[in-house]
């Protein structure tokens, strides 16, 4: 029986980073989860629903995907651990720098626009690059990158949503209640979930996969533009722009959410359609 190939340095680095981030994540979340088990279970179940649309999209394009499930698992774990923890500490550090430079009130308003999108999108994109490096040669095309990026974003989105829900539970001081969790899920899941981290990182993943499969300078610039584009889309989403709905009440707020969030969804939809037209199914490509 042949011996399995030894793990590469990149694989070891990924395993160490994910393992260390997972331990740090548990250290920060486990005490609250044990103190509020009902709320924690509800938060985990509700925010795990983010994986459902990802699963549906993957099934639709499965014939054109070459990356194994192990690659998607690593991407999801990276988003749920390394990206979350690096973004937490990185965003705090940038928030502190902005507060020092412009004052606490200014930083409180604009750090979500100038700090969080940069840190979060760059770290998530780094995870996509890492997975592509680990599974080099298995990437078939842009659709692989879209699904991989979405998987990384889903991991981030589940853990971030869970953390916000548990934080709200603690601040609410109502004990182990699920109502604060449901309220956070409505805001961050129903209203914001469709055009959040999974969609942003899917765009970055498309650019990274395009560069990895073309290997030209123009493709590399396209990947950089894709990552930069996700930062801009994320910054617009976090900005105060249209947050009050221009004084038009609930309908105005919902309209503002659509105007800020829908462009990212449309970009992913266009990328999927473009890739379906230009990329052959995996089996057909192997036979060619």
C-alpha positions, 0 to 999 in steps of 0.5 A: 500500500503506497504511503500518503504524500507528506504534508507540505509547509503550506499545509502545516502553516494552514493547520497551525494557523487554523488550530491556534485561531480555533483555540483563541476563538473557543477561549473567547466564546466558550464561557458565554456559551456555557453561561447561556446554553439556550441562547447559544444553541439558538444562535448557532442554529440560526446563523448556520442557515447561512450555509443553505444558499451556499449549498444550493449554489454549489449543487447547481454548478457542481458539474463545473467544480474540481476542488474537493470537499477538503478544500471547501472545508479548509476555506470554511474553517479559515473564515470561521477561525483565522479570519474572524480572530485576525479581523477582531484584533486588526479592526480594534487596532485600526479603530484605536489608530483612527481614534488617536488621529481624529478622536473617539467619536469620529472613529466610532462613526467611520472605523466600520467603513475604513477599518473593518472592510480592509482587514476582513476582506484582505484576511478572507482573501488570504484564506482563498489564496492559501487554499488554492496554494494547498490544492494547486493543480485542482482548480478548474476555473472561476466557479471554483474560486466563487464557491471557495470564496463563498465557503470562506465567507460563510464560515466568517458570517456564521461565527460573526453572527453568533458572536453578535447574538451572544453579545446582545444576549449578555448586554440585554441582561434578560438571562438565557433568553432567545429573543435577543438572538432572534432580533440580531438574526433578523437584522444581521441574517435576514436583512444583511445576510444575503449581501454580506461576507459570503457574497463579498468573498465570492467576488474575491475568490473569482478574481483569485481563481481567474489569476491562478488559472490564467497566470498572466499579469493582466489576470493578477491585476484582475485578482487585485481589482476583485479584492479591492472591489470587495473592500469598496462594496463592504465599506459602502455597506457599512457606511451611514449612507441611506441608513435612515432611509432618507426619512421615509420610514421602514420602506425607506430603510429597506430601499437603502438596504437594497441599494447598498447590498444588491450590487454585490449580489448582482456581481456574483450572479453575473460572474456565475453566469459568465463562468457557466458560459465560458468554462466547460464541465470538469469531465469534458475538460478532462476528456479534451 
